[in-house]
Amino acid sequence: MYTALRLQRKLKQRLKSGEAEIVVVSPDPYMTYQPFLPEAAAGNISPRHVVVPLRRVLDQCSILIGQATAIDHAKRTATLRTLAGEEEHTGTVDLTYDELVLAPGSISRTLPVPGLAEHGIGFKTVEESIGLRNHVIEQMDIASSTRDPAIRDAALTFVFVGGGYAGVEALAELEDMARYASRYYHNIKADDMKWILVEATGRILPEVGDVMGKYAVRELRARNIDVRLDTRLDSCEDRVAVLSDGARFPTRTVVWTAGVKPHPVLANTDLPLDGRGRLRCTAQLAVDGTEHAWAAGDAAAVPDLTSDEPGKECAPNAQHAVRQARVLAENILASLRGAPLQDYRHAYAGSVASLGLHKGVAHVYGRKLKGYPAWLMHRVYHLSRVPTFNRKARVLAEWTLSGLFKREIVSLGSLEHPRAEFELAAGGGRSHGGERNRSAGRSSGTDRSEGTGGGDRPEGTEGPREPGKA
C-alpha cells in the first residue's frame, strides 16, 4: 500500500492521462495495521479502525481483490484467482505487467503438533483478533453457566504459544480485558482463570533486549500468568494442551503465535529465493539478478547496510517495511528515467511493547523504559505510524473515550453466523449443525471456535472466509 501510495503521488498526471497504470492485487480490500490487533481484541479500538480501506487511500489505482497463485516473470505474467472468477467458475486469469512489486508479507508458521490444526487459533488478521475476543468472552459465559467443574476449568484455561510481540501483547491485553469482565460475573473471579504463555526459548520479547524481556516476565508472573520458558507445546488433542515439561492443561483455547513464514506464492515464481524461502534482494530493493522485479517487507531478504555484521539482513518488521516501501517507489521511478538507484539503509530505532492497559516495555535508541512511560510511548509511536489522518483521529478518539467510560465486555460471536437466526426461523425450529443450535445474540453453550475457522457451521450458513483467501 505504501509503495502504491507514493507512486500514485509521483505519477499523478500520468495516471490521469492514462499513460501509466498501477494495479494493486490484494486478497482483502484493506491493509491491516497489525500492531493494533491486540488492542482490537481487548476492545480498546474498533476493528474498523485497525484497517485502512485501499480504495479510499489509493483512489488513482486499480484495486483487484484476488490472490496471485503463480508468477512467470520471464513472461511478465501473474496468474490470479479473483472473487469474480470463483463466482463465474472461470478459474484463474492472467495479468500482464511491466514492473512487479512483491510484498505479500508472511503467514503463520505452524508445526506438526497433534491437534493444532483442529483446535488452534491464529492471531495475524483482524478477523482472528475479533474472533478470539468473542471466543474468550464466550468461554467465560460457558464457565458461568455450567455445573461441570471439568468444563468450567477447561473454559477458563487459556494457552498462548509464542513469546514474541503477537503472543505477549495478545495475552496481556486479553487477560486485562477478561480480568475486568470478571467483575460482572456472579460466580467467576479473576483468579479462577489460568493464563499460560509457552515459549520454546529462554526469554520473551527478544526485540526489547534481555533486561526488558526479564522485566516483562516478572510483570506477567505478578499478574498470576504462568510463563513457561524453554518449553514447547507437544500436543493439543482432545482439548488437552500437553507441554514438553510434562504439564497437561485441559483447555478450550490454544492461541498459536509461534513465528511466521514467507507467503507460499513466492514458491510459485521463477524468482530467486534464499534458504528461508524469501526473495533475494539487493540494497536497492530489486530482486537479485532480475530486472523489473522489486520486493519489500517480510517477503524480502534485504541486506542491512547499517550493520557491522557481514551478511546480516533487515529484520522482517513494520519498521523496515514502511521505510523500504518509500525507497522502493523512488527506485522504480528512477529506473524508468534511467537515473541511479538509492540504497536502503535504516538503523534500527528500537522496540516498544504493550503489556496491557498502562503497562509496557520499551528499548528505544539505547534507552530502557517500563511501566506507564513505555505504554505511553507505545501508543504515541503507533498512533504516529497508523496510515491516514482519518484513522489517527478515530483511534485517538476511541482511546480518549475508553479512558472516560467503562470497557466494553460484549461478545458478538453471532456475527460469525449471521444467517443462523433466519435459518432457525425458516426451518421451523430445526436444529442445524448437530450440537450447535445458534441464533443471533444467543449461544447454546457449546464452543464454536475450536479452530481458526470457527468450528462447524449450521447447514447453508455463510461463515467468514479464511484469512488470506479470496
C-alpha positions as CSV (number, residue, x, y, z in Angstrom):
1,M,0.0,0.0,0.0
2,Y,2.8,2.4,0.9
3,T,4.6,1.8,-2.4
4,A,1.5,2.3,-4.5
5,L,0.6,5.4,-2.5
6,R,4.0,7.0,-3.2
7,L,3.8,6.0,-6.9
8,Q,0.3,7.4,-7.1
9,R,1.5,10.8,-5.8
10,K,4.6,10.9,-8.1
11,L,2.7,9.7,-11.2
12,K,-0.4,11.8,-10.7
13,Q,-0.5,13.4,-14.1
14,R,0.4,10.2,-16.0
15,L,-2.3,8.3,-14.2
16,K,-4.9,10.8,-15.1
17,S,-3.8,10.8,-18.8
18,G,-3.8,7.0,-19.0
19,E,-0.1,6.9,-19.7
20,A,0.6,4.9,-16.6
21,E,-1.5,2.4,-14.5
22,I,-1.0,1.0,-11.0
23,V,-2.7,-2.3,-10.2
24,V,-2.9,-3.5,-6.6
25,V,-3.8,-7.1,-6.1
26,S,-4.8,-8.0,-2.6
27,P,-6.9,-10.7,-1.0
28,D,-8.6,-8.1,1.1
29,P,-9.9,-4.6,0.2
30,Y,-7.9,-3.1,3.1
31,M,-4.5,-3.0,4.8
32,T,-4.4,-4.2,8.4
33,Y,-2.3,-2.2,10.9
34,Q,-1.2,-5.3,12.8
35,P,0.3,-3.6,15.9
36,F,-3.3,-2.6,16.9
37,L,-4.7,-6.2,16.7
38,P,-4.1,-6.8,20.5
39,E,-6.0,-3.6,21.3
40,A,-8.8,-4.5,18.9
41,A,-9.1,-7.9,20.6
42,A,-9.3,-6.2,24.0
43,G,-12.0,-3.8,22.8
44,N,-9.9,-0.7,23.1
45,I,-10.2,0.0,19.4
46,S,-13.0,-0.7,16.9
47,P,-12.0,-3.4,14.4
48,R,-12.9,-1.0,11.5
49,H,-10.2,1.5,12.7
50,V,-7.5,-1.2,12.6
51,V,-7.8,-1.4,8.9
52,V,-7.2,1.1,6.1
53,P,-9.5,0.9,3.0
54,L,-7.4,0.6,-0.1
55,R,-10.0,2.1,-2.5
56,R,-10.1,5.3,-0.4
57,V,-6.4,5.7,0.0
58,L,-5.3,4.5,-3.5
59,D,-8.1,6.3,-5.4
60,Q,-6.0,6.6,-8.5
61,C,-5.0,2.9,-8.6
62,S,-6.9,-0.1,-9.8
63,I,-7.7,-2.4,-6.9
64,L,-8.2,-6.0,-7.7
65,I,-9.5,-8.2,-4.9
66,G,-7.8,-11.6,-5.5
67,Q,-4.8,-13.7,-4.9
68,A,-1.8,-14.4,-7.0
69,T,-1.3,-18.1,-7.4
70,A,1.8,-18.1,-9.6
71,I,4.1,-15.5,-11.3
72,D,6.0,-16.1,-14.5
73,H,8.4,-13.1,-14.5
74,A,10.1,-14.2,-17.7
75,K,6.8,-13.6,-19.5
76,R,5.8,-10.7,-17.2
77,T,2.6,-12.5,-16.2
78,A,0.8,-13.1,-12.9
79,T,-1.8,-15.8,-12.5
80,L,-4.6,-14.6,-10.3
81,R,-7.6,-16.1,-8.6
82,T,-10.3,-13.5,-8.1
83,L,-13.7,-13.3,-6.4
84,A,-15.4,-12.9,-9.8
85,G,-13.6,-15.9,-11.1
86,E,-14.9,-18.1,-8.3
87,E,-18.5,-16.9,-8.9
88,E,-18.3,-17.4,-12.6
89,H,-16.4,-20.7,-12.3
90,T,-13.8,-19.4,-14.8
91,G,-10.8,-20.4,-12.8
92,T,-7.7,-18.1,-12.9
93,V,-6.9,-15.1,-15.0
94,D,-3.6,-13.8,-16.3
95,L,-2.5,-10.3,-15.7
96,T,0.5,-8.8,-17.6
97,Y,2.7,-6.1,-16.2
98,D,5.9,-4.1,-16.8
99,E,7.1,-3.7,-13.3
100,L,6.4,-6.2,-10.5
101,V,6.4,-5.3,-6.8
102,L,6.0,-8.3,-4.5
103,A,5.0,-7.5,-0.9
104,P,2.7,-10.4,0.2
105,G,4.0,-10.4,3.8
106,S,4.1,-13.6,5.7
107,I,1.7,-16.2,7.2
108,S,1.7,-18.1,10.4
109,R,4.4,-20.8,10.8
110,T,2.8,-23.9,12.2
111,L,4.4,-27.1,13.3
112,P,3.1,-30.7,13.1
113,V,1.7,-30.6,16.6
114,P,-1.1,-33.1,17.0
115,G,-4.5,-31.4,17.4
116,L,-3.2,-27.9,16.4
117,A,-5.0,-27.7,13.0
118,E,-8.3,-28.7,14.7
119,H,-8.1,-26.6,17.8
120,G,-5.5,-23.8,17.3
121,I,-6.4,-20.1,16.9
122,G,-4.1,-17.8,14.9
123,F,-3.5,-14.1,15.6
124,K,-2.4,-12.4,12.4
125,T,-5.7,-10.9,11.0
126,V,-8.4,-8.6,12.3
127,E,-10.9,-11.4,11.8
128,E,-8.8,-13.7,14.1
129,S,-8.3,-11.0,16.7
130,I,-12.1,-10.2,17.0
131,G,-12.9,-13.9,16.8
132,L,-10.5,-14.6,19.7
133,R,-12.1,-11.8,21.8
134,N,-15.6,-13.3,21.2
135,H,-14.2,-16.7,22.0
136,V,-12.7,-15.7,25.3
137,I,-15.9,-14.0,26.5
138,E,-17.9,-17.0,25.4
139,Q,-15.7,-19.3,27.4
140,M,-16.5,-17.1,30.4
141,D,-20.2,-17.5,29.7
142,I,-19.8,-21.2,29.4
143,A,-17.9,-21.4,32.7
144,S,-20.5,-19.2,34.4
145,S,-23.4,-21.4,33.3
146,T,-22.0,-24.9,33.7
147,R,-22.2,-27.1,36.8
148,D,-19.5,-29.4,35.5
149,P,-16.1,-28.4,37.1
150,A,-14.1,-30.1,34.3
151,I,-15.8,-28.0,31.7
152,R,-15.5,-24.9,33.8
153,D,-11.8,-25.4,34.3
154,A,-11.1,-26.1,30.6
155,A,-13.2,-23.0,29.6
156,L,-11.2,-20.7,32.0
157,T,-7.8,-22.0,30.9
158,F,-6.1,-20.0,28.0
159,V,-2.9,-21.2,26.5
160,F,-0.8,-18.9,24.2
161,V,2.2,-20.4,22.3
162,G,4.9,-18.0,21.3
163,G,6.7,-15.3,23.3
164,G,7.1,-12.7,20.6
165,Y,5.2,-9.4,20.1
166,A,1.9,-11.1,19.0
167,G,1.8,-13.7,21.7
168,V,2.8,-11.5,24.6
169,E,0.7,-8.5,23.6
170,A,-2.4,-10.6,22.8
171,L,-2.2,-12.5,26.1
172,A,-1.6,-9.3,28.2
173,E,-4.4,-7.3,26.6
174,L,-6.9,-10.2,26.7
175,E,-6.0,-11.0,30.3
176,D,-6.6,-7.4,31.2
177,M,-10.0,-7.4,29.4
178,A,-11.1,-10.7,31.0
179,R,-10.0,-9.6,34.5
180,Y,-12.1,-6.5,34.1
181,A,-15.1,-8.5,32.7
182,S,-15.0,-11.0,35.6
183,R,-16.4,-8.4,37.9
184,Y,-19.7,-8.7,36.0
185,Y,-20.0,-12.4,36.6
186,H,-21.5,-13.5,39.8
187,N,-19.6,-16.8,40.0
188,I,-16.2,-16.0,38.2
189,K,-13.3,-14.3,39.9
190,A,-10.2,-13.2,38.1
191,D,-8.1,-15.8,40.0
192,D,-10.3,-18.5,38.6
193,M,-8.8,-18.1,35.2
194,K,-5.5,-19.6,34.1
195,W,-3.4,-17.8,31.6
196,I,-0.4,-19.7,30.3
197,L,2.4,-18.5,28.0
198,V,4.6,-21.1,26.4
199,E,7.9,-20.1,24.8
200,A,10.4,-22.5,23.3
201,T,13.4,-20.3,24.1
202,G,14.8,-18.9,27.3
203,R,13.3,-15.4,27.0
204,I,10.3,-13.4,25.6
205,L,10.3,-10.3,23.6
206,P,13.9,-10.5,22.4
207,E,13.4,-7.3,20.4
208,V,13.3,-5.2,23.5
209,G,16.5,-6.7,24.9
210,D,17.4,-9.1,27.7
211,V,16.8,-6.7,30.6
212,M,13.4,-5.5,29.5
213,G,12.5,-9.1,28.5
214,K,13.2,-10.3,32.1
215,Y,11.1,-7.4,33.4
216,A,8.2,-8.4,31.2
217,V,8.4,-12.0,32.6
218,R,8.3,-10.6,36.1
219,E,5.4,-8.3,35.3
220,L,3.3,-11.1,33.7
221,R,4.0,-13.5,36.6
222,A,3.0,-10.9,39.1
223,R,-0.4,-11.0,37.4
224,N,-0.6,-14.8,38.0
225,I,0.2,-15.5,34.4
226,D,2.1,-18.8,34.1
227,V,5.1,-18.0,31.9
228,R,6.9,-21.2,30.9
229,L,10.3,-20.7,29.2
230,D,12.3,-23.4,27.3
231,T,9.0,-25.2,26.9
232,R,7.2,-26.5,23.8
233,L,3.6,-27.5,23.0
234,D,3.8,-31.2,22.2
235,S,0.1,-31.8,21.6
236,C,-3.4,-30.3,22.0
237,E,-5.5,-33.3,21.0
238,D,-8.8,-33.8,22.8
239,R,-8.7,-30.3,24.1
240,V,-5.7,-31.1,26.4
241,A,-2.5,-29.0,26.0
242,V,0.5,-31.2,26.7
243,L,3.7,-29.4,27.2
244,S,7.3,-30.6,26.9
245,D,7.9,-30.2,30.6
246,G,5.2,-32.8,31.3
247,A,2.4,-30.4,32.3
248,R,-1.1,-31.1,31.0
249,F,-3.9,-28.4,30.8
250,P,-7.4,-29.2,29.7
251,T,-8.3,-26.1,27.7
252,R,-10.7,-24.9,25.1
253,T,-8.3,-22.2,23.9
254,V,-4.9,-22.6,22.3
255,V,-3.6,-19.5,20.5
256,W,-0.7,-20.1,18.2
257,T,1.7,-17.2,17.6
258,A,5.0,-19.1,17.3
259,G,6.5,-17.4,14.3
260,V,5.8,-16.7,10.7
261,K,7.0,-18.0,7.3
262,P,7.1,-16.4,3.8
263,H,3.9,-16.3,1.8
264,P,3.5,-19.5,-0.3
265,V,3.1,-17.5,-3.5
266,L,6.9,-16.9,-3.5
267,A,7.5,-20.6,-4.1
268,N,5.3,-20.4,-7.3
269,T,7.5,-17.8,-9.0
270,D,10.7,-18.0,-11.2
271,L,12.4,-15.5,-8.9
272,P,15.5,-16.4,-6.7
273,L,14.8,-17.3,-3.1
274,D,17.1,-17.7,-0.1
275,G,17.2,-20.6,2.3
276,R,14.3,-19.3,4.2
277,G,12.0,-19.0,1.2
278,R,12.3,-15.2,0.9
279,L,13.2,-13.2,-2.2
280,R,16.9,-12.5,-2.5
281,C,17.1,-8.7,-2.9
282,T,19.8,-6.1,-3.4
283,A,20.2,-3.0,-1.2
284,Q,18.2,-1.1,-3.8
285,L,15.2,-3.5,-3.1
286,A,15.4,-5.0,-6.6
287,V,15.2,-8.8,-6.8
288,D,18.7,-10.0,-7.1
289,G,19.8,-10.7,-10.7
290,T,16.4,-9.8,-12.1
291,E,15.2,-6.7,-13.9
292,H,11.8,-5.1,-13.4
293,A,11.1,-7.0,-10.2
294,W,11.1,-5.5,-6.7
295,A,10.3,-6.6,-3.2
296,A,9.9,-5.3,0.4
297,G,8.7,-6.3,3.8
298,D,8.6,-9.8,5.2
299,A,8.9,-11.4,1.8
300,A,12.3,-9.7,1.0
301,A,15.7,-10.6,2.3
302,V,17.4,-7.2,2.2
303,P,21.0,-6.6,3.3
304,D,21.3,-4.4,6.3
305,L,23.9,-1.8,5.4
306,T,23.9,-0.2,8.8
307,S,25.2,-3.4,10.5
308,D,28.8,-4.2,11.0
309,E,28.0,-7.9,10.9
310,P,28.6,-9.3,7.4
311,G,25.7,-10.9,5.7
312,K,23.1,-9.5,8.2
313,E,19.7,-8.8,6.8
314,C,17.0,-6.3,7.8
315,A,14.5,-7.7,10.4
316,P,11.1,-8.6,9.0
317,N,9.1,-6.0,10.8
318,A,6.9,-3.0,10.0
319,Q,9.7,-0.5,11.0
320,H,11.7,-1.6,8.0
321,A,8.8,-2.5,5.7
322,V,7.3,1.0,5.7
323,R,10.6,2.7,5.1
324,Q,11.6,0.2,2.4
325,A,8.3,1.0,0.5
326,R,9.3,4.6,0.1
327,V,12.7,3.8,-1.2
328,L,11.3,1.1,-3.5
329,A,8.8,3.5,-5.1
330,E,11.6,6.1,-5.7
331,N,13.8,3.5,-7.2
332,I,11.1,2.3,-9.6
333,L,10.7,5.9,-10.8
334,A,14.4,6.3,-11.1
335,S,14.8,3.1,-13.1
336,L,12.1,4.3,-15.6
337,R,14.1,7.6,-16.0
338,G,17.4,5.8,-16.3
339,A,18.6,7.5,-13.1
340,P,20.8,5.9,-10.4
341,L,19.1,3.9,-7.7
342,Q,19.5,4.6,-4.0
343,D,20.4,2.1,-1.3
344,Y,18.1,1.3,1.5
345,R,19.6,1.9,4.9
346,H,18.0,2.4,8.3
347,A,19.5,2.0,11.7
348,Y,17.1,0.0,14.0
349,A,15.5,2.5,16.3
350,G,14.3,0.1,18.9
351,S,11.1,-1.6,20.0
352,V,8.1,-1.0,22.2
353,A,5.6,-3.5,23.5
354,S,2.3,-3.2,25.5
355,L,1.7,-5.5,28.5
356,G,-1.9,-4.4,28.9
357,L,-3.5,-1.1,30.0
358,H,-0.9,1.3,31.4
359,K,1.8,-1.3,31.3
360,G,4.6,-1.8,28.8
361,V,8.3,-2.2,28.0
362,A,10.5,-0.2,25.5
363,H,14.0,-0.1,24.3
364,V,14.4,2.9,22.0
365,Y,17.7,4.4,20.9
366,G,19.5,2.7,23.8
367,R,17.1,3.9,26.5
368,K,15.1,1.4,28.5
369,L,11.6,2.3,29.7
370,K,9.0,0.2,31.6
371,G,5.5,0.6,33.1
372,Y,3.4,3.6,32.2
373,P,6.1,5.6,30.3
374,A,6.7,2.6,28.0
375,W,3.0,2.1,27.5
376,L,2.5,5.7,26.6
377,M,5.4,5.6,24.2
378,H,3.9,2.5,22.6
379,R,0.6,4.4,22.0
380,V,2.2,7.6,20.7
381,Y,4.5,5.7,18.4
382,H,1.8,3.6,16.8
383,L,-0.6,6.5,16.6
384,S,2.0,8.4,14.6
385,R,2.5,5.4,12.3
386,V,-1.0,4.2,11.5
387,P,-1.8,5.4,8.0
388,T,-4.2,8.4,7.2
389,F,-5.3,11.2,9.4
390,N,-8.8,9.7,9.4
391,R,-7.6,6.6,11.3
392,K,-5.3,8.6,13.6
393,A,-8.3,10.8,14.7
394,R,-10.6,7.9,15.2
395,V,-8.1,5.8,17.2
396,L,-7.3,8.8,19.4
397,A,-11.0,9.5,19.9
398,E,-11.6,5.9,21.0
399,W,-8.6,5.9,23.4
400,T,-10.0,9.1,24.9
401,L,-13.5,7.7,25.3
402,S,-12.2,4.4,26.7
403,G,-10.4,6.4,29.4
404,L,-13.6,8.2,30.4
405,F,-16.1,5.3,30.3
406,K,-16.1,1.6,31.3
407,R,-14.7,-1.0,29.0
408,E,-16.8,-2.9,26.5
409,I,-17.3,-6.6,27.5
410,V,-19.8,-7.5,24.8
411,S,-19.3,-10.6,22.7
412,L,-20.7,-10.5,19.2
413,G,-20.0,-14.1,18.3
414,S,-23.2,-14.4,16.4
415,L,-21.7,-12.2,13.7
416,E,-19.7,-15.2,12.6
417,H,-23.1,-16.9,11.8
418,P,-25.3,-14.0,10.6
419,R,-27.9,-16.3,8.9
420,A,-28.4,-18.6,11.9
421,E,-31.5,-16.8,13.2
422,F,-33.2,-16.7,9.8
423,E,-32.4,-20.3,9.1
424,L,-33.8,-21.3,12.5
425,A,-37.0,-19.4,11.7
426,A,-37.2,-20.8,8.1
427,G,-36.5,-24.3,9.3
428,G,-39.4,-24.3,11.8
429,G,-37.2,-24.8,14.8
430,R,-35.0,-27.4,13.1
431,S,-31.6,-27.7,14.8
432,H,-28.7,-27.0,12.5
433,G,-25.1,-28.2,12.8
434,G,-25.7,-31.1,15.2
435,E,-25.0,-30.0,18.8
436,R,-25.0,-26.3,17.7
437,N,-28.3,-24.6,17.7
438,R,-27.3,-21.0,17.5
439,S,-29.4,-17.9,17.0
440,A,-28.3,-14.3,16.7
441,G,-27.1,-13.0,20.0
442,R,-27.7,-16.3,21.8
443,S,-25.5,-19.3,22.5
444,S,-26.3,-22.9,23.0
445,G,-23.4,-23.1,25.4
446,T,-21.2,-25.1,23.1
447,D,-17.9,-24.0,21.7
448,R,-17.9,-22.8,18.0
449,S,-14.4,-21.6,18.0
450,E,-12.4,-24.8,18.1
451,G,-10.2,-23.8,15.1
452,T,-9.4,-20.6,13.3
453,G,-12.3,-21.1,11.0
454,G,-14.8,-21.0,13.9
455,G,-15.8,-24.7,14.1
456,D,-18.8,-26.3,12.4
457,R,-21.4,-24.1,10.8
458,P,-25.1,-24.6,10.5
459,E,-26.0,-26.0,7.1
460,G,-26.0,-23.3,4.5
461,T,-24.6,-20.7,6.7
462,E,-22.0,-18.4,5.1
463,G,-19.2,-18.1,7.5
464,P,-16.2,-15.8,7.2
465,R,-13.7,-16.7,4.5
466,E,-10.3,-17.9,5.7
467,P,-7.7,-15.2,6.2
468,G,-5.5,-14.7,3.1
469,K,-8.0,-16.4,0.8
470,A,-10.3,-14.6,-1.7
